[in-house]
């Protein structure tokens, strides 16, 4: 099994401790996780279901553009 990324681990921790709520966007993740997506703002979209780059899927994207952990 592939190792989960540090970013996904931090997002899961923020969800667990109530700092972040689903669904979320890049800005909300940055606020809850001390700017973790500042250098990788496309991380959520790259790792969503049906991503064109065939990256590991961690998120689903809602119709409003926000994301949820799968």
ChimeraX attribute file (.defattr): number of C-alpha atoms within 10 A of each C-alpha:
attribute: neighborCount
match mode: 1-to-1
recipient: residues
	/A:1	3
	/A:2	5
	/A:3	5
	/A:4	10
	/A:5	10
	/A:6	10
	/A:7	16
	/A:8	16
	/A:9	11
	/A:10	16
	/A:11	20
	/A:12	14
	/A:13	15
	/A:14	16
	/A:15	17
	/A:16	11
	/A:17	9
	/A:18	10
	/A:19	14
	/A:20	20
	/A:21	16
	/A:22	11
	/A:23	16
	/A:24	19
	/A:25	19
	/A:26	19
	/A:27	14
	/A:28	17
	/A:29	24
	/A:30	16
	/A:31	13
	/A:32	18
	/A:33	17
	/A:34	10
	/A:35	15
	/A:36	18
	/A:37	18
	/A:38	13
	/A:39	8
	/A:40	12
	/A:41	16
	/A:42	11
	/A:43	17
	/A:44	26
	/A:45	22
	/A:46	19
	/A:47	20
	/A:48	21
	/A:49	17
	/A:50	15
	/A:51	14
	/A:52	10
	/A:53	8
	/A:54	11
	/A:55	14
	/A:56	15
	/A:57	16
	/A:58	19
	/A:59	21
	/A:60	20
	/A:61	20
	/A:62	11
	/A:63	7
	/A:64	8
	/A:65	11
	/A:66	17
	/A:67	20
	/A:68	16
	/A:69	17
	/A:70	10
